[in-house]
Amino acid sequence: MLKLNVKDETSRLRALVLGTAKSNGPVPGPEEAYDPKSLEHILAGTYPKEEDMVTEIEAFASVLNKYDIQVFRPEIITDCNQIFARDIAFVIDDLFIKSNILPDREKELKAIQYVMDEIPPGKIITPPEEAHIEGGDVMLWNDHIFVGTYKGDDYPDQITARTNMHGVGFIRDMFPNKKVKEFDLVKSKTDARDNALHLDCCFQPVGKDRGIIYKGGFRVQEDYEYLLGLFGKDNLFHITRDEMYYMFSNVFSIDTNVVVSERNFTRLNNWLRENGFVVEEVAYAEIAKQEGLFRCSTMPLTRD
């Protein structure tokens, strides 16, 4: 049986699910786009080709294998986008929590049923129907659980709003001994530069006391200032609106001193190295066209 354990974002990784780009399906129509960046590339004729995305995600898999991480992959579903494993479920402590995802993505969860079969049934949790929550909005940090949400009155009309306050309440109820802090995120259906699809699109911790942050991703100043107070300004790498668009905060930690980052993120990668990190650079710019990067592609199961 799998022994689940995830208490933070950066401890040494031992096992995870990594998505797949194989049999990704045809280019979606504009009406099928889940986010403004995908729509932008659909309309521009620059939507990523399957063979390019396969090359990128397999290069990421090679880095994970280099660190002797147990890598589970979804069973292939014909003509289905299965890249973003973070959306469908996530682990907190020793619990595997299913996301209440968009209905036509349910089959992605079935594609990792063989992984769930290795988890004790009592450790698999299904949130109540009204609790919308996706893994990209859930971030663990010591005694904290950070949760991205959207508090606008137009939540039902915002396809980019993925976690609601019922989802935040569910996490609070499940983990009463942790400090659950929600963050009200900026959303846009039309402009990817003004859309924090998930919390990890505008913030992510790295190492033991540092983080990457985009101030403009938060609807209220107090949420940004909360993280500023917690981490300290000098420990936060502030990214620009364009860097947020290219997903600079969506790197992935293999260990407290090892970060997987996009090879074109020069300014970030230099800062990471200056702060003592080993940076594993991987080309991921094609996958990024779907408004997701390394963290989105992964579902950590076990960390030290």
N, C-alpha and C positions, 0 to 999 in steps of 0.2 A: 504493500500500500504506500501511497505517496504521503510523506510527512510535510504538510504545508507549514510555512513560517515566513511571513512577510510583515515586518514591523517598521520599516523605513524604506527610503528610495535608493539607498547607496551601500548597504552592507553587502558583503561578498555574495554574489549570486551563485546558486547551485543548480536550479532547474527553472525552466520557463516554457511557455508556449510561444512560438514565433509564427506569425502569419505566413501565408504563401501567396505568390502572385501567379501561380500556374492556373490555367484555364480561367482567366480573369473575366472573360466575356467580351462582347463587342463594346465599342465606345457608347456610353449611355446617351440618350437624348437629353436636351436641355431640361425637360420636365422631370427627368429622373435624378437630377443632381441633388445631393444631400447638403451641399455647402457651396458658397460663392466662388471659391477657388476652382473647384472642379468645373463649375459652370463656365467660368472664365476661359478655361482651357478647352472645354467642349466647343464653345462658340468660336474660339480662335483657331481651331484645328490643330492644337498643340497638346491634346490629351495624350498621356503617356502610352507607349506601346508595351504590350505584354512582355515581349522578349527583353526589353530594357529594364522593366521592373523586376523580372525574374533574376536578371544578372545582379541588380542592386541588392535584393533581399538575400540572395545566396551568398553574396560577399559579406553581409552582416552575419549570416549564419556561420561563416568560416571564422570570423573573429570570436564568436561565442564558443565555437568548438576549440579554438586555440586556448581558451581558458578552462577547458574541461567542464563545461556546463552541460547538463542534460537538457537537450533541446527537443521538445515535442512539436510536431507539425500537424496542422489540421488535415483530415482526409480530404481529398480533392473533390469538390463539387463542380460539375461542368458548368462553365459560363457563370461563375459566381465570384465576386470580389471578396476574398478572404484574407486580405492583407492586415487589417487592423484588429488584431486579437484583443487589444485593450478595451474595445467597445463592448464586447459580449459578456465579459465576466472579469472579476478581480479578486485578489486575496487580501484579507486583513487578518493579521495574526495567523490562526490556523483554520480560518473559515473561507470557503469558496463561495463568493456571492455572485449570483447571476444578475446580469443587467436586464432591466425592462427595456429592451431595445426596440427599435422600429420593427414592426411586425414582419416585414419581408426579410429580416436578417436572422430570424429564428433558426434557419437551417445551418447557419454558421456555428451555432452552439452544438448542434447535433454532430457536426464534423469533428468535435473534440470529445465526443461521448466516451471514447476509449480512455481518455485521460481522467474524466470524471469517474469512470468505473474503478479507478485506483484510489479514489478518495472515499473515506468512510461516509456513508449516506447522511449521517447526522451532522457532518461538517459542510454540507452543501445547502446554501440558503437561497430561497426565492423571495424577493421583496414583495410586499403587497402591491396590487395592481396600480394603485394611485401613486406609488413611489417610483418616479422616473430617475434613473441614475446610471451613468456610464463611467467606466474605469478611468478615462482621461480626466475626469473631474475629481477623482479621489486620490489624495496624496498623503502619505504617511510620514510623520516627522516626530520621532521620539514619543512624547505623550500626546502629541497633536494628531488629529486627522483634519487636513484641509479639504474642503469640498467646494468646487466651483458650481455656481448656480446662476439663475436669471430671475430677477424679481419683478420684471416689467409686466404690466397688465396684459400685454400682447403675447405672453408666453405660449398660449395654444397655437398662435399663428407663426411662431418663430421655429422653423425646422432646425435652426442652428442652436436652439436652447434644448439641451439634452438632459439636464438634471434639475428637477424642481425642488421646492422646499419640502414637499412630502419625502423626497429622497434624502434630503438633509436630516429630517426628523427621524427617518428610519435608521440612519447611521448613528444618530444620537442615542436612540433606544437600544440599538444592538451593542454599543460600546460606551456604557455609562461612565466608565472609569477613565475615558480619554477626553481630551479637550477638543471638541468638534467645532471648527470655525469655518463658516461659509463665506464665500467671496462672490459678490454680485458682478458678473462679467459683461463686457460690452459684446453685443451681438449685431450682426448684419446679414441679411439674406442676399445682399447685392454687392458688397465691397469686402473682399477678403482682408484688406488692410485694416478694416475696422471690425473684425470678427474674431473674438477669442472663442473658438469652437468648444474647447475644453480648458480647464485650468492650466493644463500643461502646455497650452499654446501661448501663455503669457507669464508663466512662473514655473520653476522647478529647482529644488535643492540639489546641490552637488557636494560631494565630500562630507565632512562632519559639521561644517558651520557656514557654508557658502551657498549661493544660489544665483540663478539667472532670472531676470524680471523685466517685464515691460509695463511701465507705469500706466500707459494709456489703455491697458486691457481691463482695468477695473472701473466700474461705473461710479464708484464713490471713493473719494480720497482716503477715507478712514481705513478701507481694506488694504490699500497699498501701504499706508503708514503702519498698519499692524505688522506687516512683514518686515518693514524697515526697522521697526523697534525690536522685533524678534531676532533678526539676523545681523543688524547693524549695516549702515550704508556702505561702509568700506568692504563688506563681505559680499555685496550684491553686484553682479555684472548687469548693468542697465543696457537693454537693447533698444534699438530705434523701431519706428513703425514699420519700415521696410524689413528690418531684421526679424521682427515678429512675423511678418508675412512669409518670410522664407523659413520660418520655424526654428529659429536659433535656440529657443528654450526647450525644444523637444528632443534633447539628447537622451542618452541612456547610460546609467551607471552600472558597471559590472562589479565595482568595488569602491571603497571610499576614495581611492586614488586612481581609478581607471574609468574613463568616460569615452563612450562611442559618440562621435560627432561627424557631421557632414564635412567633407574635405574642403568645401568652399567657404566654410565659416572661419575665415582667417583671423578676424579680430577676436572672436570668442576663443578659438583654439590657442592663440598666443597667450591670452589671459589665463586659460586653464593651465598651460605649461608653466607660466610664470608663477603660478600658485601651487606647483608641485604635482600636477596631475599627469598621468600617462594618457595621451589622447590617441585613440584608435580611430583614424580617419577612414570613412567609407563614403563612396559616392551614393547619394540618395535623392538627388535633385528631381528625378522623374517621379518617384513615389510622392515627393513633397507636393507635386501638382494636385494631389487629391486632399490637401490640407491635413496631412499626417506625416509623421517622421518616425524616428527610432522608438520613442516611448510608445507611440500609438500602435506599433507593430508587435509589441511584446505583452505578455501576461506573466509576470514573475510568479512562481509557485513556492520557491524556497530560497531564502537568504539566510546567512549565518545569524 
